[in-house]
Amino acid sequence: MPFQNRVTPLGDLIRGPERGLVYGNRGCLHNDAGEIRRRWNGRRWISCRLEFQGRRRSSVAPPGRYTSLFFLDEATAFAAGHRPCAECRREDFVRYKEVVGARNADAIDALLHLERLADHGFGRRYHSVDFGDLPDGAFVAFGEGTFLVLGDALLRWTPGGYAYKKPRPARGEAQMVTPPMSASVLAAGWNGVVPFFHPSAG
């Protein structure tokens, strides 16, 4: 049975055979038996390369070590509330930090933690934004699922890729899933070293 470490745009952890194109972690979430016991452990939620310094990331969950997480693409990682790793993606981290005007990783992580979680850390925080102001690459909760904003379309997220699409409303209130800090990075233009869009986005 696949390990429960595939991440949705809402930050939930699910089981599935799809590995995704981006790796990350948010601390140790599993017990000694490899069972997920918490949604997060600490404020440092990062997204990484699938391979770094000759190491290919795996789903192995050794006791006491951080839990390996996999994302469909970086748009999904941003929506889930993760930011670029300062080690394996140093240039991306520096660029992200410059765009948001943060002093260091701790400042970024503290604000992202507030933006991604509802009060008291239970549930997901949504942000009301006009559809016309959403940058490409942001996610919205819309109808029956979560959708990627891309041009004049909304593409529905699934663990294996983007499924059907529907027209993006020109105006009106949207419930943005992507934290505003990361949405500001998207609006400034983003081109990191990991795949931002899964090929199914077209």
N, C-alpha and C positions, 0 to 999 in steps of 0.2 A: 504494500500500500504506500502511495507517495507520502512524503513528509508534509506536514501542515505548515508550509513556509512560502507559499505563493501569495503575493500581496496584491490586493485590489486597490483601485483608486481611493477608496474610503479608508485604506489602511488596515483592513481586515485580513486575517491570515486564513487561507483556504488550502485544501489539498488538490493536487492536480498533476498530470504528467508533464505539463508545459513548463519548461525551465525559464523561459524569458531571456531577455538580452542584457539585463542589468542586475547586478548583485548588490547586497547591502546588509545592514544590520541595525538593530536598536537595542543592543545588549543581550543578555542571556534570558531567553523567554521559556526555555524548556527545563524539565526536571531530569533526573538521572536516567529515567526510562525513555527519554526523548519525546515526552508529551508536552505540548504547549500549555503553559500554566498562567501566562500573563500576556497582555497585548504589547507592553513596552517595559523597559527597565532603564530609566535614565532619559535625559533629554537629547542625547546625541543620536539622532536618526540620520544615517548616512547612506549614500548610494555610491557604488564602486564599479570598477572594471570586472568583467568576468575572469580575466586573466591578468596577473600582475607578478612581475619578477619571476616568471617561469611557473607560477602556481596557478592552477585552474581551480576555480571555486567549486566546492562540492556541497551536497546536502547533508553531509555527515554532521551529527549533533553530539559532539563529545560532552560529557558532564562538566558543568561549570564554565564552559566556553560560550562566547556569543553565538546566537542563533543565526545561521545563514538564511538570508531572505532573497527571493528572486522576484523581479518585476518584469512585466511584459516589455516595457521600454522606459526611457527616462521621463516621458510625460506622465506615466503612471507613478513613478517614484516621486516626482514633484507633487502630484496630487495627493499622494499618501502622506506627505509631510516630510520627506527626506531631502537632504541637500548633498552636494558633491563632497566626497571624502577629501580631507586635506592631505592625505598621504598618497594614495594611488592616483588621485586626480588633482594634483596640486594646482595646476594652471586653471582648471575649472573652478576650484574652490576660491582662488584669488580673484578671478573674474566675478564670481557670484558675490563675494564680500565687497568688492568695489562697487558693483551696481547698487547694492542695498545700503551702502555706506556704513557697514558695521565695523567695529574695532577688531573683533576676533571671532573665533568659532563659538565661544560661550555666549556672546551677544546674539549671534544668529540663532543658536539653538534655543535660547530662552524665549525669543519672540516667536519662532516657529511653533514651540510647544504651546503657547497661548493661542496661536491661530489655528492649529489643527484639532485641538481637543475642546469639547464643550466644558462648561463649568464643572469643577471638581474632577476632571479627567474622565468622565463617563460619557461615551458617545462622541460623535463627530460634530465639529463646528462647521456650519455653512455660512457663506458670506453673500449678502444680497448685492448684486451688481447688475447693471443694465446689460442686456445681451449685446448691444452695440459697442460696449466698452471692453468686452472680453478679448484677451489676446489669443492668437493661435497657440494651441498646446495646453490651454487650461481645460479643466474638467468641470462639468456641471451635473447636478442631480436633476434629472428631468424625466417625469413620467415613470416608466418601468425600469429605469436603470441609471447608470452613469455614462455620460457621453463626452467624448473628446471634441473640442471646438477646433474646427479646421476650415478656414475660408468661410463659405456660405453654408457649411454643413455641420451637423452633429453626428458623430460616429459612435455607435454603441460599443462599449468595452466588454470583451469576454476574455476569459483566461488564455485562450489560444490566439486572440487577435481581435481586430475590429470587425464587427458584423455589419448589419444594415445601417444605413444612414438616413437622416431626415433633414429637412431644411432647417437652417438656423433662423430663428426669429430675428427680424431686423431690430426690434426694440422690445421692451418689456423686462420685467424683473427676472433675473436668473439666480439660482442658488449655486454659487460657485463652490466647488469642493477644494480646488487648489488654494493653499494658503496665500493671502495677498502678497506676502513678501516674495514668494516664488513667482506669482503672477506678474509682479513688477519686473522681475528678471526676464520673463518671457516677452513682456512689452518692449524691453530694451534691446531685444534680439539675443538669441542664444544658440551657440554652436559648440557643444561639448564633445568630449572624446568617446562617449558611449552613445549608442543609437537613441535618438530622441523619439522617433516614431517607429513603431513596428512596421514591417513592409506591408501589412494588411491595410494600413492607413491610405495606401495608394500614392 
